[in-house]
Amino acid sequence: MNAARTSTTITTFSALLLGAGGAAFLFGSDVLLARVIPGTPASATVLGQLVAAAWLAVASLNWNQRRVIVGGIYGRPMVLANLALYLISAFSLARPAMASGASPALRLFTVLFGILTVVYGAILLRGPFGADTAVGATGSS
């Protein structure tokens, strides 16, 4: 059995990140939103839970597709869903993260989402890379 494929590692990491964040926001959005974005009204709890639902949906998609080679034409819908999620999240969080007094957690999420945007963009445009290309070229799994 080969070493872990690059796409498997990326997809599994994304699934775990979104699953953990989604579960946390689903059950604790009233506390977490106030810490991540100070000044958030208590009525925004439902928005945190809606974000949690989206994160959990994409996490389950990633988890179920974690052993599939993705990139280029392979797994395109999953790659596009992740790219859209991370791109929109990074852009939406960028302005609040750059404000003075922004929480370190908000800045961490912004940077992490930005990195994952670049990773999924590269997967979409470049195709499978790393250990995935050798597996795909030989036809063995």
C-alpha positions in Angstrom: 0.0 0.0 0.0 1.4 3.4 -1.0 1.9 6.4 1.3 -1.2 8.6 1.8 -2.2 10.4 -1.4 -2.0 14.1 -1.4 -5.7 14.6 -2.2 -6.7 12.2 0.6 -4.6 14.2 3.1 -6.1 17.5 1.9 -9.7 16.2 1.8 -9.4 14.6 5.2 -7.9 17.7 6.8 -10.7 19.8 5.3 -13.4 17.4 6.5 -12.0 17.4 10.1 -11.6 21.2 10.2 -15.1 21.8 8.9 -16.6 19.1 11.0 -15.0 20.4 14.2 -15.9 24.0 13.4 -19.4 23.0 12.3 -20.1 21.0 15.5 -18.7 23.8 17.7 -20.9 26.5 16.0 -24.0 24.3 15.9 -24.0 23.8 19.7 -22.1 26.9 20.9 -22.7 29.7 18.4 -23.9 32.1 21.0 -20.6 31.9 22.9 -18.3 31.5 19.9 -19.7 34.3 17.7 -19.2 36.7 20.6 -15.6 35.6 21.0 -14.6 35.5 17.3 -16.5 38.7 16.3 -16.9 41.0 19.3 -20.1 43.0 19.4 -22.1 40.3 17.6 -25.7 40.5 18.9 -27.3 37.5 20.6 -29.9 37.3 17.9 -27.1 36.3 15.5 -27.0 32.8 17.0 -29.2 31.4 14.2 -26.7 32.7 11.7 -23.9 30.8 13.4 -26.0 27.7 13.3 -26.7 28.2 9.5 -22.9 28.5 9.0 -22.5 25.3 11.0 -25.0 23.5 8.8 -23.1 24.5 5.7 -19.8 23.5 7.2 -21.1 20.1 8.4 -22.6 19.5 4.9 -19.3 20.1 3.2 -17.4 18.2 5.9 -19.6 15.2 5.2 -19.0 15.5 1.5 -15.3 15.7 2.0 -15.3 12.8 4.4 -17.2 10.6 2.0 -14.9 11.5 -0.8 -11.6 11.4 1.1 -10.2 8.3 -0.7 -11.0 9.5 -4.2 -8.3 11.2 -6.3 -9.4 14.8 -6.9 -8.1 17.4 -9.2 -8.6 18.5 -12.8 -11.6 16.5 -14.0 -11.6 14.1 -11.1 -14.0 15.0 -8.3 -14.7 18.4 -9.9 -18.0 19.1 -8.0 -16.4 18.5 -4.6 -13.3 20.6 -5.5 -15.6 23.5 -6.7 -17.7 23.3 -3.5 -14.6 23.5 -1.3 -13.1 26.3 -3.4 -16.3 28.4 -3.3 -16.7 27.8 0.5 -13.1 28.7 1.3 -12.9 31.6 -1.1 -16.1 33.3 0.0 -15.2 32.6 3.7 -11.7 34.1 3.3 -13.0 37.2 1.6 -15.9 37.7 4.0 -13.6 37.4 7.0 -10.7 39.5 5.6 -12.1 42.9 6.5 -13.1 42.1 10.1 -9.8 40.3 10.6 -7.8 43.4 9.5 -9.7 45.7 11.9 -7.9 46.7 15.0 -8.8 44.6 18.0 -9.8 41.6 15.9 -9.5 38.3 17.8 -6.6 36.0 17.0 -9.1 33.2 16.3 -10.7 35.3 13.5 -7.3 36.0 12.0 -6.3 32.4 12.2 -9.5 31.3 10.4 -9.0 33.9 7.7 -5.4 32.8 7.0 -6.4 29.1 7.1 -9.3 29.7 4.8 -7.0 31.7 2.4 -4.5 28.9 2.3 -7.2 26.3 1.6 -8.5 28.6 -1.1 -5.1 28.5 -2.8 -4.8 24.7 -2.3 -8.3 23.9 -3.8 -7.7 26.4 -6.6 -4.4 24.6 -7.5 -6.2 21.3 -7.3 -8.9 22.5 -9.7 -6.6 24.1 -12.2 -3.6 21.8 -12.0 -5.1 18.4 -11.5 -3.9 15.7 -9.2 -0.4 16.3 -7.8 2.1 14.7 -5.5 1.7 11.0 -4.9 -1.7 11.1 -6.8 0.0 11.5 -10.2 2.0 8.3 -9.9 -1.1 6.4 -8.8 -3.2 7.8 -11.6 -0.5 7.3 -14.3 0.0 3.6 -13.6 -3.7 2.8 -13.2 -3.2 0.9 -9.9 -4.7 1.9 -6.6 
